């Protein structure tokens, strides 16, 4: 919420926004309708239209051209702090060349599932390389990171089993748990006492699976993996860790938080994605051979979807090699992360003091947050924004993330815009 006086122009705009804003639910208020039937919810859903009319709608912006730290939107060159392309590999010339060669050899798609006719030699090579990189027995490459979590959890969690899931875990984990036959209990975010309490209450259960993100995508928090491992051992529970935002970022070799905390041997299932540090799309599961073989033949999300396209697989193969051999990118990423976090802290903004390049700027008030995001965009800074239900009501934030490709000039521009506009909306003192 604002701490000081608000710029008069901003105050007028914010009042206009709040007149159509329902703070109790955290959504823009839809008009009342008398429609009945299955589509009534669609008719009543006016939030996007209202946000667009107010000039604060932040989603689905059309990107006309991409770079590693800049994009072109509406013909304007804009610095982006909404990308998870942490190591800048999405536009690396070697990665692009590998994808182009794969298209020439295999075409643009696999035209079938991995289970039947869609497994290319590229897929199996990538699976072997991932296993080697992570020191795992076997890996399965899936079409998205979402499917990697959803498919793995839903097929492993049997009727008599119980999953223990951090409340801030990714939606793919939530949905995997929701469609599984077993029961799911959610422990308070990074609360080890609550996790242990739930495990003690369910000590009679034989099949127990603790599930956690290694790095949480909104807050940028790092899971307390050493303590989670200890608790899992004490209670006979298995452990699944989603390293979507940890791989490539943490650990001396970029293997993620599991490597960073030296608990790699204690993790039963390692789930990852290609859409962050590896700059592409797709997901994978790495685990023991017998577990992988079961998932390979039982996970509906894997069996009943088309295989990851050749260009994506080839690009990831090249990107994985770069990730494993080029520590300079990770060093630059850590330098940029340290610089931006220190600068925000000096402005009086509380941020996490860790190596994770996810830096949420929590404003709280949804109207202020949406307006702030628009002000940043007007300055040529493209940021992410999270309001309810992505985050709890009145916990709205500007979700920023940084890459190894951001220059000092980029970071200075970002900081100037944040300082100016946070003062304008009254979050920082004038």
C-alpha positions as CSV (number, residue, x, y, z in Angstrom):
1,X,0.0,0.0,0.0
2,X,1.1,3.6,-0.6
3,X,3.4,5.0,2.1
4,X,3.5,8.7,1.0
5,X,1.5,11.1,-1.1
6,X,0.5,10.1,-4.6
7,X,1.1,12.1,-7.7
8,X,-2.2,13.9,-8.5
9,X,-2.4,12.5,-12.0
10,X,-1.8,9.0,-10.7
11,X,-4.3,9.5,-7.8
12,X,-7.0,10.4,-10.3
13,X,-6.2,7.3,-12.5
14,X,-6.2,5.0,-9.5
15,X,-9.5,6.3,-8.2
16,X,-11.0,5.5,-11.7
17,X,-9.6,2.0,-11.5
18,X,-10.8,1.3,-8.0
19,X,-14.3,2.3,-8.9
20,X,-14.5,-0.9,-10.9
21,X,-12.4,-3.0,-8.6
22,X,-13.5,-5.6,-6.1
23,X,-10.8,-5.7,-3.5
24,X,-12.5,-8.5,-1.5
25,X,-12.1,-11.0,-4.4
26,X,-9.1,-9.3,-6.0
27,X,-10.8,-9.3,-9.4
28,X,-12.1,-6.4,-11.5
29,X,-15.8,-6.4,-10.8
30,X,-18.0,-7.9,-13.5
31,X,-21.5,-6.4,-14.1
32,X,-24.4,-8.5,-12.8
33,X,-26.1,-10.7,-15.4
34,X,-29.2,-12.9,-15.3
35,X,-27.8,-15.4,-17.8
36,X,-28.3,-19.1,-17.1
37,X,-26.6,-22.2,-18.3
38,X,-23.0,-23.3,-18.8
39,X,-21.9,-20.2,-20.7
40,X,-23.2,-17.7,-18.1
41,X,-19.8,-17.5,-16.5
42,X,-18.3,-16.5,-19.8
43,X,-20.9,-13.8,-20.4
44,X,-20.3,-12.4,-16.8
45,X,-16.5,-12.5,-17.2
46,X,-15.9,-8.8,-18.0
47,X,-12.6,-8.3,-16.2
48,X,-10.3,-8.3,-19.3
49,X,-12.5,-5.9,-21.2
50,X,-12.7,-3.5,-18.2
51,X,-8.9,-3.6,-17.7
52,X,-8.4,-2.9,-21.4
53,X,-10.8,0.1,-21.3
54,X,-8.9,1.4,-18.3
55,X,-5.6,1.0,-20.2
56,X,-4.1,-1.3,-17.6
57,X,-4.5,-4.8,-19.2
58,X,-1.0,-6.4,-18.9
59,X,-1.4,-9.7,-20.7
60,X,-1.0,-11.2,-24.2
61,X,1.1,-8.4,-25.5
62,X,2.1,-9.1,-29.1
63,X,5.9,-9.5,-29.3
64,X,7.1,-8.7,-32.8
65,X,10.7,-9.5,-32.4
66,X,12.8,-11.0,-29.6
67,X,16.3,-10.7,-28.3
68,X,18.0,-12.0,-25.2
69,X,17.1,-9.0,-23.1
70,X,15.0,-6.8,-25.4
71,X,11.8,-7.3,-27.4
72,X,9.9,-5.3,-29.9
73,X,6.3,-4.5,-29.1
74,X,4.2,-2.0,-31.1
75,X,7.3,-1.2,-33.1
76,X,9.2,-0.1,-29.9
77,X,12.4,-1.6,-28.7
78,X,11.8,-2.5,-25.0
79,X,13.9,-4.0,-22.3
80,X,12.2,-7.1,-20.9
81,X,12.3,-8.2,-17.3
82,X,9.5,-10.8,-17.8
83,X,11.5,-13.5,-19.4
84,X,12.9,-16.7,-17.8
85,X,15.6,-17.0,-20.5
86,X,18.1,-16.8,-17.7
87,X,21.3,-17.8,-19.6
88,X,20.3,-16.1,-22.9
89,X,20.3,-19.4,-24.8
90,X,17.0,-18.8,-26.7
91,X,18.8,-16.6,-29.2
92,X,22.2,-18.2,-29.1
93,X,23.4,-18.7,-32.7
94,X,24.6,-22.3,-32.0
95,X,21.2,-23.3,-30.6
96,X,19.4,-21.8,-33.5
97,X,21.7,-23.5,-36.0
98,X,21.1,-26.9,-34.3
99,X,17.3,-26.4,-34.5
100,X,17.6,-25.4,-38.2
101,X,19.5,-28.5,-39.0
102,X,17.0,-30.7,-37.2
103,X,14.1,-29.2,-39.3
104,X,16.0,-30.0,-42.5
105,X,16.5,-33.6,-41.4
106,X,13.2,-34.4,-39.5
107,X,10.7,-31.7,-40.5
108,X,8.8,-29.4,-38.2
109,X,6.9,-32.1,-36.1
110,X,6.8,-35.7,-35.1
111,X,3.2,-36.3,-36.0
112,X,2.6,-38.7,-33.2
113,X,3.2,-39.5,-29.6
114,X,6.5,-40.8,-28.2
115,X,4.7,-44.0,-27.2
116,X,4.0,-45.0,-30.8
117,X,5.7,-43.3,-33.8
118,X,7.1,-40.0,-32.3
119,X,10.3,-41.1,-30.7
120,X,13.3,-39.8,-32.7
121,X,16.9,-40.6,-32.2
122,X,17.2,-37.0,-31.0
123,X,14.8,-37.6,-28.1
124,X,16.8,-40.6,-26.9
125,X,20.1,-38.7,-27.2
126,X,18.7,-35.9,-25.1
127,X,17.5,-38.3,-22.5
128,X,20.9,-39.9,-22.2
129,X,22.6,-36.5,-22.1
130,X,20.3,-35.3,-19.3
131,X,20.9,-38.4,-17.3
132,X,24.6,-38.0,-17.7
133,X,24.5,-34.3,-16.8
134,X,22.5,-35.0,-13.6
135,X,24.1,-38.3,-12.7
136,X,20.7,-40.2,-13.0
137,X,20.0,-43.7,-14.3
138,X,17.3,-42.6,-16.8
139,X,15.3,-39.7,-18.0
140,X,12.1,-39.1,-20.0
141,X,11.7,-36.1,-22.3
142,X,8.1,-34.8,-22.4
143,X,6.4,-32.1,-24.5
144,X,6.1,-29.5,-21.7
145,X,7.3,-29.0,-18.1
146,X,3.7,-28.9,-17.1
147,X,3.1,-32.4,-18.4
148,X,6.3,-33.7,-16.7
149,X,4.8,-32.8,-13.3
150,X,1.2,-33.6,-14.1
151,X,2.0,-37.0,-15.8
152,X,4.6,-38.1,-13.2
153,X,2.5,-37.3,-10.1
154,X,-0.8,-38.5,-11.4
155,X,0.5,-41.9,-12.3
156,X,2.7,-42.5,-9.2
157,X,0.3,-41.4,-6.5
158,X,-1.9,-44.4,-5.9
159,X,-5.2,-44.7,-4.1
160,X,-3.5,-45.5,-0.7
161,X,-0.7,-42.9,-1.1
162,X,-0.4,-39.4,0.2
163,X,1.5,-36.4,-1.3
164,X,2.8,-33.6,0.9
165,X,3.0,-30.4,-1.3
166,X,4.2,-26.9,-0.5
167,X,1.4,-24.4,-0.9
168,X,3.4,-22.3,-3.3
169,X,4.2,-25.1,-5.7
170,X,3.6,-24.6,-9.4
171,X,0.1,-25.2,-10.9
172,X,1.4,-28.3,-12.7
173,X,2.1,-29.9,-9.4
174,X,-1.4,-28.9,-8.1
175,X,-3.1,-30.4,-11.1
176,X,-1.0,-33.6,-11.0
177,X,-2.1,-34.1,-7.5
178,X,-5.7,-33.2,-8.2
179,X,-6.1,-35.9,-10.9
180,X,-4.1,-38.5,-9.0
181,X,-6.0,-41.3,-7.1
182,X,-4.2,-40.5,-3.9
183,X,-4.6,-37.8,-1.3
184,X,-2.7,-34.5,-1.2
185,X,-1.9,-32.5,1.9
186,X,-0.5,-29.0,1.5
187,X,2.0,-27.7,4.0
188,X,2.6,-24.0,4.7
189,X,5.2,-22.5,2.4
190,X,8.7,-23.5,3.4
191,X,7.3,-24.4,6.9
192,X,9.3,-27.5,8.0
193,X,7.4,-27.8,11.3
194,X,4.1,-28.0,9.5
195,X,5.5,-30.5,7.0
196,X,6.7,-32.7,9.8
197,X,3.4,-32.4,11.7
198,X,1.5,-33.6,8.6
199,X,3.9,-36.5,8.2
200,X,3.5,-37.5,11.8
201,X,-0.3,-37.4,11.5
202,X,0.0,-39.8,8.6
203,X,2.7,-42.1,9.9
204,X,0.6,-45.2,9.1
205,X,0.7,-44.4,5.4
206,X,3.2,-46.5,3.5
207,X,3.4,-44.5,0.2
208,X,4.4,-40.9,1.1
209,X,5.7,-38.4,-1.4
210,X,7.0,-34.9,-0.6
211,X,6.8,-32.6,-3.5
212,X,8.4,-29.2,-3.8
213,X,9.7,-26.6,-6.2
214,X,13.4,-26.0,-5.7
215,X,12.9,-22.3,-6.6
216,X,9.4,-20.9,-6.3
217,X,8.4,-19.0,-9.4
218,X,6.6,-16.0,-7.9
219,X,8.5,-15.3,-4.7
220,X,12.0,-16.4,-5.8
221,X,12.3,-18.3,-2.5
222,X,14.6,-21.4,-2.4
223,X,13.2,-24.5,-0.8
224,X,14.9,-25.7,2.4
225,X,16.1,-28.9,0.7
226,X,18.5,-30.0,3.4
227,X,15.8,-30.0,6.0
228,X,13.2,-31.5,3.7
229,X,15.6,-34.4,2.9
230,X,16.2,-35.0,6.6
231,X,12.4,-35.0,7.3
232,X,11.8,-37.3,4.4
233,X,14.4,-39.8,5.7
234,X,13.0,-39.6,9.2
235,X,9.4,-40.4,8.0
236,X,10.2,-42.9,5.2
237,X,8.9,-40.5,2.5
238,X,10.1,-40.2,-1.1
239,X,11.0,-36.8,-2.6
240,X,10.2,-35.1,-5.9
241,X,11.9,-31.8,-6.6
242,X,10.9,-29.6,-9.5
243,X,14.1,-27.7,-10.6
244,X,12.4,-25.6,-13.3
245,X,13.9,-22.4,-12.0
246,X,16.9,-23.9,-10.3
247,X,18.6,-25.7,-13.2
248,X,21.2,-23.5,-14.9
249,X,21.0,-21.0,-12.1
250,X,22.2,-22.7,-9.0
251,X,25.0,-25.1,-8.3
252,X,28.6,-24.9,-9.4
253,X,27.8,-26.9,-12.5
254,X,24.2,-25.5,-13.0
255,X,22.4,-28.7,-11.8
256,X,20.2,-26.6,-9.6
257,X,19.3,-26.3,-5.9
258,X,19.9,-30.0,-5.4
259,X,23.5,-29.5,-6.3
260,X,23.7,-26.2,-4.5
261,X,22.7,-27.9,-1.2
262,X,24.7,-31.1,-2.0
263,X,21.6,-33.4,-1.7
264,X,21.5,-34.7,-5.2
265,X,21.8,-38.4,-4.1
266,X,18.8,-37.9,-1.7
267,X,16.3,-36.8,-4.4
268,X,14.2,-39.6,-5.8
269,X,12.7,-37.8,-8.8
270,X,14.2,-34.7,-10.5
271,X,11.7,-32.8,-12.7
272,X,12.9,-30.0,-15.0
273,X,11.9,-27.9,-17.9
274,X,13.6,-26.6,-21.1
275,X,11.6,-23.3,-21.1
276,X,13.8,-21.4,-18.6
277,X,17.6,-21.7,-18.6
278,X,17.6,-23.7,-21.8
279,X,15.4,-21.2,-23.6
280,X,13.1,-23.6,-25.4
281,X,10.1,-25.7,-24.5
282,X,9.6,-29.1,-23.1
283,X,10.1,-30.9,-19.8
284,X,11.8,-34.0,-18.4
285,X,11.8,-36.4,-15.5
286,X,15.1,-38.0,-14.2
287,X,15.1,-40.8,-11.8
288,X,15.9,-44.5,-11.3
289,X,15.5,-46.7,-14.4
290,X,12.6,-48.8,-13.0
291,X,10.7,-45.7,-11.9
292,X,11.3,-44.1,-15.3
293,X,10.1,-47.2,-17.1
294,X,6.9,-47.2,-15.1
295,X,6.2,-43.5,-15.9
296,X,7.1,-44.1,-19.5
297,X,4.3,-46.7,-19.8
298,X,1.7,-45.2,-17.4
299,X,1.7,-41.4,-17.6
300,X,-1.3,-40.3,-19.7
301,X,0.2,-36.8,-20.2
302,X,3.2,-38.4,-21.9
303,X,1.5,-41.2,-23.8
304,X,-1.4,-39.3,-25.2
305,X,0.3,-36.2,-26.6
306,X,2.5,-35.4,-29.6
307,X,6.2,-35.6,-29.1
308,X,8.4,-32.6,-28.7
309,X,9.3,-31.2,-32.2
310,X,12.8,-31.9,-33.6
311,X,14.0,-28.3,-33.7
312,X,13.2,-27.9,-30.0
313,X,15.0,-31.1,-29.0
314,X,18.0,-30.3,-31.1
315,X,18.2,-26.8,-29.7
316,X,18.0,-28.1,-26.1
317,X,20.7,-30.6,-26.9
318,X,23.0,-27.8,-27.9
319,X,21.9,-25.6,-25.1
320,X,22.5,-28.3,-22.5
321,X,26.0,-28.7,-23.7
322,X,26.6,-24.9,-23.4
323,X,25.0,-24.9,-19.9
324,X,27.3,-27.7,-18.8
325,X,30.5,-26.2,-20.2
326,X,30.1,-22.4,-20.1
327,X,30.1,-21.2,-16.5
328,X,30.7,-17.6,-17.6
329,X,27.0,-17.1,-18.4
330,X,26.0,-18.2,-14.9
331,X,28.6,-15.9,-13.4
332,X,27.2,-12.9,-15.4
333,X,23.7,-13.9,-14.3
334,X,24.7,-13.9,-10.6
335,X,26.5,-10.6,-11.1
336,X,23.3,-9.0,-12.6
337,X,21.2,-10.5,-9.9
338,X,23.4,-9.2,-7.1
339,X,23.5,-5.7,-8.7
340,X,19.8,-5.4,-9.2
341,X,18.9,-6.7,-5.7
342,X,21.4,-4.5,-4.0
343,X,20.0,-1.5,-5.9
344,X,16.4,-2.3,-5.1
345,X,17.4,-2.7,-1.4
346,X,19.1,0.7,-1.4
347,X,15.9,2.2,-2.8
348,X,14.1,0.8,0.3
349,X,12.5,-2.2,-1.4
350,X,12.7,-5.5,0.4
351,X,14.0,-8.3,-1.9
352,X,15.4,-11.8,-1.3
353,X,19.1,-12.0,-0.7
354,X,19.9,-15.1,-2.8
355,X,21.2,-16.0,-6.2
356,X,17.8,-16.5,-7.8
357,X,17.2,-13.9,-10.6
358,X,13.4,-13.8,-9.8
359,X,12.9,-10.4,-8.0
360,X,9.3,-9.7,-7.1
361,X,8.4,-6.1,-6.2
362,X,5.4,-6.5,-4.0
363,X,3.0,-3.5,-4.0
364,X,0.0,-5.2,-2.5
365,X,-2.8,-3.1,-3.9
366,X,-4.0,-4.6,-7.2
367,X,-5.0,-1.3,-8.7
368,X,-1.7,0.3,-7.9
369,X,0.1,-2.8,-9.2
370,X,-1.7,-2.8,-12.6
371,X,-1.2,0.9,-13.0
372,X,2.5,0.6,-12.0
373,X,3.0,-2.0,-14.6
374,X,1.5,0.3,-17.3
375,X,3.8,3.1,-16.2
376,X,6.9,0.8,-16.6
377,X,5.7,-0.2,-20.0
378,X,5.3,3.4,-21.1
379,X,9.0,3.9,-20.1
380,X,10.0,0.9,-22.2
381,X,10.3,-1.7,-19.5
382,X,8.3,-4.9,-20.1
383,X,7.6,-6.6,-16.7
384,X,5.4,-9.4,-15.5
385,X,2.5,-8.7,-13.1
386,X,0.8,-11.0,-10.7
387,X,-2.6,-10.3,-9.1
388,X,-5.2,-12.5,-7.4
389,X,-5.8,-15.4,-7.9
390,X,-2.1,-16.0,-8.9
391,X,-1.1,-14.5,-5.6
392,X,-3.4,-13.9,-2.6
393,X,-5.7,-10.8,-2.6
394,X,-3.8,-7.6,-1.7
395,X,-0.4,-9.4,-2.3
396,X,-0.1,-8.1,-5.9
397,X,3.4,-7.8,-7.3
398,X,5.5,-6.8,-10.3
399,X,7.3,-10.0,-11.0
400,X,10.7,-9.2,-12.5
401,X,13.4,-11.6,-13.7
402,X,16.9,-11.1,-15.1
403,X,19.3,-12.8,-17.5
404,X,23.0,-13.0,-18.2
405,X,22.3,-10.9,-21.3
406,X,21.1,-7.7,-19.5
407,X,23.7,-4.9,-19.7
408,X,24.5,-2.3,-17.1
409,X,22.6,0.2,-19.3
410,X,19.5,-2.1,-19.2
411,X,19.7,-2.4,-15.5
412,X,20.1,1.3,-15.0
413,X,17.1,2.0,-17.2
414,X,15.0,-0.5,-15.2
415,X,16.0,1.1,-11.9
416,X,15.4,4.6,-13.0
417,X,11.9,3.7,-14.2
418,X,11.1,1.8,-11.0
419,X,12.3,4.6,-8.7
420,X,10.4,7.3,-10.7
421,X,7.1,5.5,-10.9
422,X,7.1,4.0,-7.4
423,X,7.5,7.6,-6.2
424,X,4.7,8.7,-8.6
425,X,2.2,6.2,-7.1
426,X,3.3,6.9,-3.5
427,X,5.1,3.6,-2.6
428,X,8.4,5.4,-2.3
429,X,8.8,8.8,-0.7
430,X,9.3,11.8,-3.1
